Amino acid sequence: MKKPDKTDWYNWIVFCIPWAAYTAVTLLLFHRQSVYYGGNYNSDITPYIYYMEGISVGYKYPYPIMFLLGKCFRVFFNPEMSMALSVTCLNALTPPILKYYTDRFIRRETSWNRRMAVLSTVLTFSMLFVSMLFLDLTKNSLGWRYRGVFTPNPFHNATYLATRPFSIVCFFMLADLLQTYEGKADRKKYLIFTVFLLLTTLAKPSFTFGFVLTAAVILLYRTCRKGFRNFKETMLLAACSFPTLAVLLWQFSDVFTGKNTLGEETGVAIGWLKAWSMQEKPIGEALLLGLAFPLVVLLFNVKNLKEEKEYRLSLQMLAANLLMVMLLYEKGYRMGHVNFAWGYMHAMFFSYVMSLLLLWKNTWKKRQPYPVLAVQWGFYAWHLVCGIVYFSGIMAGENFL
């Protein structure tokens, strides 16, 4: 095993400083959300606290990881701090995991040095703050920004943040396995992939729906194209999802059956844009505001889709989740919550991550003219400025709806 050199030590020391600051700030935010500090800081943490304490909230949360961790902290702290610490710990896993894969991407494309180490850290944390576009940076209410547009970084939703570190591992491992599964199987990688797919589902299944659907379509396409000659290898990779599929059956055997507390029928139904159209912005405008940067990068990189496999996977995930949020909705009062948008927001995040890494690669290797690169970097900077303003507003207690 290679010992870390001075650059590696420098890399992680430089990373740990903003990581500590990020963790401290988010702990403050989540604690304020848990106690409705100053009568503000609306979020979904309060019903999670009640549920952790065994108080009925009229709805079950069959994704136990965040709640089990909260109960461990409950031995030492009050319910509000326990849940805030649980969310913080899970969310704090995201930066180092994302940093690892960003490092790996940059190492693959250029020689590794201290400058690249700092750049990787900057790119990593920027990805955690990009958000939807908006023009008025001074407006107090956040509702017109988020509602119906959504964001890759929804700091008001604890379970989304809890599942994201595991989902990042799943995304990049699937990208790797899709390149190698038809050869000799690496059982260790298959096992790790199985475990993290199970963990992300037990944290919240919103990522899993679109992710498994995307993988299934890709595998089916490849199998049919090769005349089922790779059927055995395909089934071996598909088997990684079997424990997760069993968990999904358990999670939704109760949630989407029977009636809710209002006596309404529950379940999932099909209706084109039926739920999303209940939001305030037109769908086309919402897509442009939420995905301007990935769409601009795609416009200038269509010819690179074949060779950029991780980037292509992020777009395939985006298409699958976009179709789901456009087509599916929950019956009853939860239809207005547009809960299938959570998978879309996960896919938004990965489209931003891979679009940014591809843009860095094109810039570093000078594969595009400077004006073209400037346009793409300009859109990313716009998203980042809006994201920082958006996060600052949430930190100040402004309502996200």
C-alpha positions in Angstrom: 0.0 0.0 0.0 1.4 3.4 -1.0 2.1 5.7 1.9 0.7 9.2 1.8 3.3 11.8 0.5 3.5 15.4 1.5 1.1 16.5 -1.2 -1.5 14.0 0.2 -1.1 15.3 3.7 -1.4 18.9 2.4 -4.5 18.0 0.4 -6.4 16.7 3.4 -5.2 19.4 5.8 -6.4 22.0 3.4 -9.7 20.2 3.0 -10.3 19.7 6.8 -10.4 23.5 7.5 -13.4 24.3 5.4 -14.9 20.9 6.3 -14.8 21.8 10.0 -16.4 25.2 9.2 -19.1 23.6 7.0 -19.9 21.1 9.7 -20.2 23.7 12.4 -22.4 26.0 10.3 -24.7 23.2 9.3 -25.0 22.0 12.9 -26.1 25.5 13.9 -28.6 25.6 11.1 -30.1 22.1 11.9 -30.3 22.9 15.6 -32.1 26.2 14.8 -34.5 24.3 12.5 -35.1 21.7 15.2 -36.2 24.4 17.8 -37.8 26.9 15.3 -35.3 29.4 16.6 -36.9 32.9 16.9 -40.1 31.5 15.5 -38.5 30.9 12.1 -36.4 28.1 10.5 -39.2 26.1 9.0 -38.1 22.6 7.9 -39.2 19.0 8.1 -37.1 18.2 11.2 -39.9 18.7 13.8 -42.0 15.7 12.7 -38.8 13.6 12.5 -38.2 14.5 16.2 -41.7 13.5 17.2 -41.4 10.3 15.2 -38.0 9.5 16.9 -39.7 10.1 20.3 -42.6 7.7 19.4 -45.2 10.5 19.0 -47.6 9.9 16.2 -47.4 12.3 13.3 -49.9 10.6 11.0 -47.2 9.2 8.7 -44.6 6.5 8.9 -40.9 7.0 8.0 -39.6 3.6 7.0 -36.0 4.7 6.6 -34.4 4.2 9.9 -30.8 5.3 9.7 -31.2 9.0 10.7 -33.7 8.0 13.5 -31.5 5.3 14.9 -28.5 7.6 15.0 -30.7 10.3 16.6 -31.7 7.8 19.3 -28.0 7.1 20.1 -27.5 10.8 20.7 -30.7 10.9 22.7 -28.9 9.1 25.5 -26.8 12.3 26.1 -28.9 15.2 24.6 -32.4 16.5 24.4 -34.5 15.4 21.3 -33.9 18.6 19.3 -30.1 18.5 19.7 -30.1 14.7 19.1 -31.8 15.1 15.8 -29.7 18.1 14.8 -26.5 16.0 15.6 -27.8 13.0 13.6 -28.5 15.1 10.5 -25.2 16.9 10.9 -23.1 13.7 11.2 -24.7 12.2 8.1 -24.5 15.4 6.1 -20.9 15.9 7.1 -20.0 12.6 5.3 -20.8 14.2 2.0 -17.8 16.6 1.6 -15.0 14.0 2.2 -16.7 11.4 -0.1 -17.3 14.0 -2.8 -13.8 15.2 -2.3 -12.4 11.7 -2.8 -14.1 11.3 -6.2 -13.2 14.8 -7.3 -9.6 14.1 -6.4 -9.8 10.8 -8.4 -11.2 12.6 -11.4 -8.5 15.3 -11.4 -5.7 12.8 -10.8 -6.9 10.8 -13.8 -6.7 13.8 -16.1 -3.5 15.6 -14.9 -0.5 15.4 -12.6 -1.3 15.8 -9.0 0.2 18.6 -7.0 -0.7 21.1 -4.3 -2.4 23.5 -6.7 -4.7 20.7 -7.9 -5.3 19.7 -4.3 -6.6 23.2 -3.4 -8.6 23.3 -6.7 -10.3 20.0 -5.8 -11.3 21.3 -2.4 -12.7 24.5 -3.9 -14.7 22.6 -6.6 -16.0 20.1 -3.9 -17.4 22.8 -1.6 -18.8 24.9 -4.5 -20.9 21.9 -5.5 -22.5 21.8 -2.1 -23.8 25.4 -2.4 -25.0 25.8 -6.1 -28.7 26.3 -6.4 -31.4 27.5 -8.7 -31.1 30.7 -10.5 -33.0 33.9 -9.6 -32.6 37.5 -10.5 -33.6 39.4 -7.3 -30.8 38.7 -4.8 -32.4 40.9 -2.2 -36.0 39.5 -1.9 -36.7 38.3 1.6 -39.1 35.4 0.8 -37.4 32.3 -0.6 -40.7 30.7 -1.8 -40.7 32.0 -5.3 -37.1 30.8 -5.7 -37.6 27.1 -4.7 -41.2 26.3 -5.1 -41.6 24.3 -8.3 -38.0 24.9 -9.4 -36.2 22.8 -6.7 -32.5 22.8 -6.0 -29.6 20.3 -5.9 -28.9 21.4 -2.3 -32.1 21.6 -0.3 -30.8 22.4 3.2 -34.4 22.3 4.6 -34.8 18.5 4.1 -32.9 16.4 6.6 -33.5 13.0 5.0 -32.2 14.2 1.5 -29.0 15.3 3.2 -28.8 12.0 5.2 -28.9 9.8 2.1 -26.6 11.9 -0.1 -23.2 10.6 1.1 -24.2 7.0 0.4 -25.8 8.0 -3.0 -22.5 9.6 -4.1 -20.7 6.2 -3.6 -23.4 4.4 -5.5 -23.3 6.8 -8.4 -19.5 6.5 -9.0 -19.4 2.8 -8.3 -22.1 2.1 -10.8 -20.2 4.3 -13.4 -17.1 2.1 -12.7 -19.0 -1.2 -12.7 -20.7 -0.5 -16.0 -17.3 -0.4 -17.6 -16.1 -3.7 -16.1 -19.0 -5.9 -15.3 -18.8 -7.9 -18.6 -15.3 -9.0 -17.7 -14.0 -10.6 -14.6 -16.2 -9.7 -11.6 -14.6 -8.0 -8.6 -16.6 -9.5 -5.8 -15.3 -6.9 -3.3 -16.6 -4.0 -5.4 -20.0 -5.8 -5.9 -20.3 -6.2 -2.2 -19.4 -2.6 -1.4 -21.9 -1.4 -4.1 -24.6 -3.6 -2.6 -24.0 -2.3 0.9 -24.0 1.4 -0.1 -27.1 1.0 -2.2 -28.8 -0.6 0.8 -27.6 2.2 3.1 -28.9 5.0 0.8 -32.3 3.3 0.6 -32.4 2.9 4.4 -31.6 6.6 4.8 -34.3 7.6 2.3 -35.4 5.8 -0.9 -35.9 8.8 -3.1 -32.5 8.4 -4.7 -32.9 4.7 -5.3 -36.0 4.9 -7.5 -34.5 6.7 -10.4 -31.1 5.2 -9.8 -32.2 1.6 -10.1 -34.5 2.5 -13.0 -31.6 4.1 -14.9 -29.3 1.1 -14.2 -32.0 -1.4 -15.3 -32.6 0.4 -18.6 -28.9 0.6 -19.3 -28.4 -3.1 -18.5 -31.5 -4.2 -20.5 -30.3 -2.2 -23.5 -26.8 -3.7 -23.4 -28.1 -7.2 -22.9 -30.5 -6.9 -25.9 -27.9 -5.3 -28.1 -25.5 -8.2 -27.4 -28.1 -10.8 -28.0 -28.1 -11.9 -24.3 -24.6 -13.2 -24.6 -23.8 -11.2 -21.4 -26.9 -12.3 -19.6 -24.9 -14.0 -16.7 -22.8 -10.9 -16.1 -25.8 -8.7 -16.3 -27.7 -10.7 -13.7 -24.7 -10.7 -11.4 -24.6 -6.9 -11.4 -28.4 -6.7 -11.1 -28.3 -9.0 -8.1 -26.6 -6.1 -6.2 -30.0 -4.4 -6.1 -31.9 -7.4 -4.7 -31.5 -6.6 -1.0 -32.5 -3.0 -1.7 -35.5 -4.1 -3.7 -36.6 -6.2 -0.7 -36.3 -3.2 1.5 -38.3 -1.0 -0.9 -41.1 -3.5 -0.7 -41.1 -3.3 3.0 -40.9 0.5 3.0 -43.9 1.0 0.7 -46.0 -2.0 1.7 -47.6 0.3 4.3 -46.9 3.8 3.2 -48.8 3.6 -0.1 -51.7 1.4 1.0 -54.9 2.0 2.8 -55.9 5.6 3.8 -54.2 8.5 5.3 -55.2 10.4 8.5 -57.7 12.5 6.5 -59.4 9.4 5.2 -58.0 9.9 1.7 -56.9 6.9 -0.5 -53.1 6.6 -0.6 -50.9 5.2 -3.3 -49.0 6.3 -6.4 -50.9 7.3 -9.5 -50.0 8.4 -13.1 -50.8 11.8 -14.4 -48.8 14.0 -16.7 -47.5 17.0 -14.8 -50.5 16.7 -12.4 -48.5 17.2 -9.2 -45.8 19.5 -10.6 -48.3 21.8 -12.2 -49.7 22.7 -8.7 -46.5 24.6 -8.1 -46.2 28.3 -8.9 -43.8 28.5 -11.9 -44.4 27.1 -15.4 -42.6 23.8 -16.0 -40.4 25.2 -18.8 -39.3 28.1 -16.7 -38.6 25.9 -13.7 -36.4 23.6 -15.8 -34.4 26.5 -17.1 -33.9 28.1 -13.7 -33.0 24.8 -12.0 -30.8 23.3 -14.8 -29.3 26.2 -16.7 -25.7 25.2 -16.1 -26.0 21.5 -16.9 -28.1 22.4 -20.0 -25.5 24.9 -21.2 -22.7 22.4 -20.7 -24.7 19.7 -22.5 -25.2 22.2 -25.4 -21.4 22.5 -25.9 -20.5 18.9 -25.1 -23.0 16.7 -27.1 -20.1 15.3 -29.1 -18.4 14.2 -25.8 -21.2 12.0 -24.5 -19.8 8.8 -25.9 -16.4 9.1 -24.2 -17.5 10.8 -21.0 -19.2 7.9 -19.3 -19.7 9.3 -15.8 -21.1 12.5 -17.3 -23.4 10.5 -19.6 -24.7 8.5 -16.6 -25.6 11.7 -14.7 -27.7 12.8 -17.7 -29.3 9.4 -18.0 -30.2 9.6 -14.3 -31.5 13.1 -14.8 -33.8 12.0 -17.7 -35.2 9.1 -15.7 -36.0 11.2 -12.6 -37.4 14.0 -14.7 -39.7 11.6 -16.4 -40.8 10.2 -13.0 -41.6 13.6 -11.4 -43.5 14.6 -14.6 -45.5 11.4 -14.7 -46.0 10.1 -11.1 -47.6 11.6 -8.0 -48.9 10.5 -4.6 -52.7 10.4 -4.0 -54.3 12.5 -1.4 -53.0 15.7 0.3 -49.4 14.7 -0.4 -49.9 15.2 -4.1 -49.1 18.9 -3.6 -45.8 17.9 -1.9 -44.5 16.7 -5.3 -42.4 14.1 -3.4 -41.1 12.5 -6.6 -39.1 15.7 -7.0 -36.6 14.4 -4.4 -35.2 11.9 -6.9 -35.1 14.7 -9.4 -33.1 16.9 -7.0 -30.6 14.0 -6.4 -30.3 13.8 -10.2 -29.8 17.6 -10.4 -27.0 17.3 -8.0 -25.1 14.7 -10.0 -25.7 16.6 -13.2 -24.0 19.6 -11.6 -21.1 17.5 -10.3 -20.3 15.9 -13.6 -21.0 19.0 -15.7 -18.5 20.9 -13.5 -15.8 18.2 -13.6 -16.2 18.0 -17.4 -16.0 21.8 -17.7 -12.8 21.7 -15.6 -11.4 19.0 -17.9 -12.2 20.9 -21.0 -10.7 24.1 -19.6 -7.5 22.3 -18.4 -7.0 20.6 -21.7 -8.1 23.6 -23.8 -10.6 21.5 -25.7 -13.0 24.4 -26.3 -12.5 28.1 -27.3 -12.2 30.5 -24.5 -15.5 32.3 -25.2 -17.3 28.9 -25.0 -15.6 28.1 -21.7 -16.3 31.6 -20.3 -20.1 31.2 -21.0 -20.2 27.9 -19.1 -18.1 29.1 -16.2 -20.3 32.2 -16.1 -23.5 30.1 -15.7 -21.8 28.1 -12.9 -20.7 31.2 -11.1 -24.3 32.6 -11.4 -25.7 29.4 -9.8 -23.1 29.5 -7.1 -23.8 33.2 -6.2 -27.5 32.4 -6.1 -26.8 29.3 -4.0 -24.8 31.3 -1.4 -27.5 33.9 -1.2 -30.1 31.1 -0.9 -28.2 29.4 1.9 -27.6 32.7 3.6 -31.3 33.3 3.6 -32.0 29.9 5.1 -29.3 30.5 7.8 -31.0 33.8 8.6 -34.3 32.0 9.2 -36.1 32.9 6.0 -38.8 30.5 4.9 -37.9 28.3 1.9 -41.6 28.1 0.8 
